[in-house]
């Protein structure tokens, strides 16, 4: 059971890193905090990736808690 939680945590960690990198690549702001000075909201795939990141992080934390608990 311990190995299952460890494998799940590794899989979720890799998926979260990939999704975060996809968000960074798709952003229009510059690197190191340089922004273009205009406000724009997330639309389409950006919004889906943002929400998917939050959901996966919550699942990751839940699996980590279960790993400690069991």
C-alpha positions as CSV (number, residue, x, y, z in Angstrom):
1,X,0.0,0.0,0.0
2,X,2.9,2.3,0.8
3,X,4.4,1.8,-2.7
4,X,1.1,2.6,-4.3
5,X,0.9,6.0,-2.6
6,X,4.6,6.7,-3.5
7,X,4.0,5.9,-7.2
8,X,0.8,8.0,-7.2
9,X,2.7,10.9,-5.7
10,X,5.4,10.7,-8.3
11,X,2.9,10.5,-11.2
12,X,1.0,13.5,-9.9
13,X,4.2,15.5,-9.3
14,X,5.4,14.9,-12.9
15,X,1.9,15.9,-14.3
16,X,1.8,19.0,-12.2
17,X,5.3,20.1,-13.3
18,X,4.3,19.5,-17.0
19,X,1.1,21.5,-16.6
20,X,2.9,24.4,-14.9
21,X,5.5,24.5,-17.6
22,X,2.7,24.6,-20.2
23,X,1.2,27.6,-18.4
24,X,4.5,29.4,-18.4
25,X,5.2,28.8,-22.1
26,X,1.7,30.0,-23.0
27,X,1.9,33.3,-21.0
28,X,2.5,36.6,-22.8
29,X,4.3,38.3,-20.0
30,X,8.1,38.5,-19.9
31,X,10.4,36.5,-17.8
32,X,11.5,37.5,-14.3
33,X,8.4,39.6,-13.5
34,X,8.4,41.9,-16.6
35,X,4.9,42.4,-17.6
36,X,3.4,44.4,-20.4
37,X,1.4,46.5,-18.1
38,X,-2.1,45.4,-19.2
39,X,-4.6,43.3,-17.4
40,X,-6.0,40.3,-19.2
41,X,-8.1,37.4,-17.9
42,X,-7.5,33.8,-18.5
43,X,-9.5,32.3,-21.4
44,X,-9.8,29.0,-23.1
45,X,-7.0,26.6,-22.5
46,X,-5.2,28.9,-20.0
47,X,-8.2,28.7,-17.7
48,X,-8.5,25.0,-18.1
49,X,-4.8,24.5,-17.3
50,X,-5.1,26.8,-14.3
51,X,-8.1,25.0,-12.8
52,X,-6.5,21.6,-13.6
53,X,-3.4,22.6,-11.7
54,X,-5.4,23.5,-8.6
55,X,-7.3,20.2,-8.8
56,X,-4.2,18.1,-9.2
57,X,-2.4,19.9,-6.3
58,X,-5.4,19.2,-4.0
59,X,-5.3,15.5,-5.1
60,X,-1.5,15.4,-4.6
61,X,-1.9,16.8,-1.0
62,X,-4.7,14.3,-0.3
63,X,-2.5,11.4,-1.4
64,X,0.4,12.7,0.7
65,X,-1.9,12.9,3.7
66,X,-3.1,9.4,3.1
67,X,0.5,8.2,2.7
68,X,1.3,9.5,6.1
69,X,-1.9,8.2,7.6
70,X,-1.6,4.7,6.3
